[in-house]
Amino acid sequence: MPSTNFRVKLDDGEEVLCHLAGKLRIYRIKILIGDRVTVETSPYDPKRGRIVYRGK
């Protein structure tokens, strides 16, 4: 995906298209394949979301 867009697989098996939140982008936090992340989904479009935290 281009730039800071990621395809994230949720625990229930659904895939969501996500972008990085502001602080993750500002501090250049790298997201790698296999990282567990916390996602906020939009109430208007449940197929899009925002990555707000990168777990270990």
Short mmCIF file of the C-alpha atoms (twelve columns), coordinates in Angstrom:
data_MODEL
# 
_entry.id   MODEL 
# 
loop_
_atom_site.group_PDB 
_atom_site.id 
_atom_site.type_symbol 
_atom_site.label_atom_id 
_atom_site.label_alt_id 
_atom_site.label_comp_id 
_atom_site.label_asym_id 
_atom_site.label_seq_id 
_atom_site.Cartn_x 
_atom_site.Cartn_y 
_atom_site.Cartn_z 
_atom_site.pdbx_PDB_model_num 
ATOM 1  C CA . MET A 1  0.000   0.000   0.000  1 
ATOM 2  C CA . PRO A 2  1.250   3.510   -0.615 1 
ATOM 3  C CA . SER A 3  2.936   5.547   2.086  1 
ATOM 4  C CA . THR A 4  1.274   5.080   5.483  1 
ATOM 5  C CA . ASN A 5  -1.697  2.939   4.453  1 
ATOM 6  C CA . PHE A 6  -1.922  -0.600  5.796  1 
ATOM 7  C CA . ARG A 7  -4.294  -3.512  5.396  1 
ATOM 8  C CA . VAL A 8  -4.965  -4.744  8.945  1 
ATOM 9  C CA . LYS A 9  -6.545  -8.090  9.788  1 
ATOM 10 C CA . LEU A 10 -8.746  -7.858  12.881 1 
ATOM 11 C CA . ASP A 11 -9.196  -10.604 15.482 1 
ATOM 12 C CA . ASP A 12 -12.584 -11.510 13.996 1 
ATOM 13 C CA . GLY A 13 -10.956 -12.112 10.582 1 
ATOM 14 C CA . GLU A 14 -12.187 -8.919  8.906  1 
ATOM 15 C CA . GLU A 15 -9.725  -6.733  6.945  1 
ATOM 16 C CA . VAL A 16 -9.675  -2.958  7.419  1 
ATOM 17 C CA . LEU A 17 -7.737  -0.332  5.444  1 
ATOM 18 C CA . CYS A 18 -5.895  1.848   7.986  1 
ATOM 19 C CA . HIS A 19 -3.597  4.848   8.011  1 
ATOM 20 C CA . LEU A 20 -1.184  5.989   10.722 1 
ATOM 21 C CA . ALA A 21 -2.323  8.411   13.395 1 
ATOM 22 C CA . GLY A 22 -0.547  11.757  13.704 1 
ATOM 23 C CA . LYS A 23 1.924   10.976  16.514 1 
ATOM 24 C CA . LEU A 24 3.001   7.695   14.879 1 
ATOM 25 C CA . ARG A 25 3.686   9.603   11.677 1 
ATOM 26 C CA . ILE A 26 5.474   12.509  13.405 1 
ATOM 27 C CA . TYR A 27 7.811   10.250  15.415 1 
ATOM 28 C CA . ARG A 28 8.280   7.916   12.411 1 
ATOM 29 C CA . ILE A 29 7.200   4.756   14.218 1 
ATOM 30 C CA . LYS A 30 7.773   1.836   11.850 1 
ATOM 31 C CA . ILE A 31 5.015   -0.732  11.405 1 
ATOM 32 C CA . LEU A 32 6.208   -4.134  10.200 1 
ATOM 33 C CA . ILE A 33 4.341   -7.204  8.986  1 
ATOM 34 C CA . GLY A 34 3.178   -9.214  11.985 1 
ATOM 35 C CA . ASP A 35 3.056   -6.291  14.450 1 
ATOM 36 C CA . ARG A 36 0.001   -6.153  16.688 1 
ATOM 37 C CA . VAL A 37 -1.627  -2.723  16.509 1 
ATOM 38 C CA . THR A 38 -4.561  -0.933  18.091 1 
ATOM 39 C CA . VAL A 39 -7.036  0.393   15.535 1 
ATOM 40 C CA . GLU A 40 -9.799  2.992   15.806 1 
ATOM 41 C CA . THR A 41 -12.510 2.414   13.219 1 
ATOM 42 C CA . SER A 42 -14.787 5.061   11.808 1 
ATOM 43 C CA . PRO A 43 -18.484 4.806   12.742 1 
ATOM 44 C CA . TYR A 44 -19.344 6.042   9.249  1 
ATOM 45 C CA . ASP A 45 -17.187 3.570   7.300  1 
ATOM 46 C CA . PRO A 46 -16.295 0.383   9.216  1 
ATOM 47 C CA . LYS A 47 -13.869 -0.669  6.442  1 
ATOM 48 C CA . ARG A 48 -11.491 2.234   7.196  1 
ATOM 49 C CA . GLY A 49 -9.586  2.994   10.378 1 
ATOM 50 C CA . ARG A 50 -6.597  4.604   12.043 1 
ATOM 51 C CA . ILE A 51 -3.633  2.883   13.719 1 
ATOM 52 C CA . VAL A 52 -3.155  4.553   17.108 1 
ATOM 53 C CA . TYR A 53 -0.735  2.167   18.880 1 
ATOM 54 C CA . ARG A 54 1.916   -0.373  17.882 1 
ATOM 55 C CA . GLY A 55 2.288   -3.293  20.273 1 
ATOM 56 C CA . LYS A 56 5.283   -5.560  20.583 1 
# 
